[in-house]
Amino acid sequence: MEFAYAMSALAAGISVISSGIVGLGQGIATGKAAEAIARQPEAKGSIMSTLVIGIAVAETTAIYGFVIGILLLFANPLLK
């Protein structure tokens, strides 16, 4: 039972790491969008809409990782 809890905790930690990786990717994407707007201010609308859609998709990945981590820790039937 302790081994199952340890593996669940390890898997939860790995799944939550995805949030940090997604944050890094969102920061890079935002920086590149700012550069693109600085180079072509007239294309701001299309750049911003593409950025918002991309960040929304990336954020859902982070939320899924967080939810899986919570489920692994608190809803594991092997631990009861």
N, C-alpha and C positions, 0 to 999 in steps of 0.2 A: 504494500500500500504506500509506503514512503517513496519507493521507486516511481510509482505512478504519479504521485504528487510532484516529485522532482522533475520528471519529464514534462508534466503539464506546465510547471513553472518555467522551464527552459523554453518550451514551445511558445508560451505566452510572451516571454521576453523577446524572442525572435520575431514574433508577429508584431509586437509594438515597435520594434526597430524600423519597421516599414514606415511608420509615421515620420521618423527623423529623416529617412531617405527621401520621402515625398516632400518634406519641407525644404530640403536641399534643392531638389529639382524645381520646386516652385520658385525659390529664390533665383535660381539661374534663369528660369523662363521669364520672370518679371524683369530682371536686369536686361535680358536680350530684347524684350519688348520696349523697354525704355530707350535702349540704343536705337531700335528701329524707328520709334517715334521721333527721336532727335534727328535722325537722318532724313526721314520723310514725314513731316508733320501733317501733310494732307492725307495720309493714309491712317491717321490715328483711329478712326472709327473701326475699320476692318481689323487692325492690329489688336485693339482692345477687345473686340468681340471674340476673336480667335483665342486670345490670352485667357479670357474669362471661361470659355468653354474648356480649354485645356486644363486650367487650374481646378475647375469643378470635377472633371474626370479624375484628376490626380488625387483630389481630396477624398473622393469616394473610396479610392484604394486605401488611403490612410484610415478612414473610418472603419472599413471592413477589417483591416488589420487590428485595430483597437478592439472592435467587438469580438473578434475571434480570440484575442488575448483574454478578455474578460470572461468569455464563455469557457475557455480552457481552465481558468482558475476557479470559477465559482459554480459552474454547471457540469462538472465532470462526474459521471455516475460511478466511476471507479473509486472515488474518494469518499463515498458515503457508506 
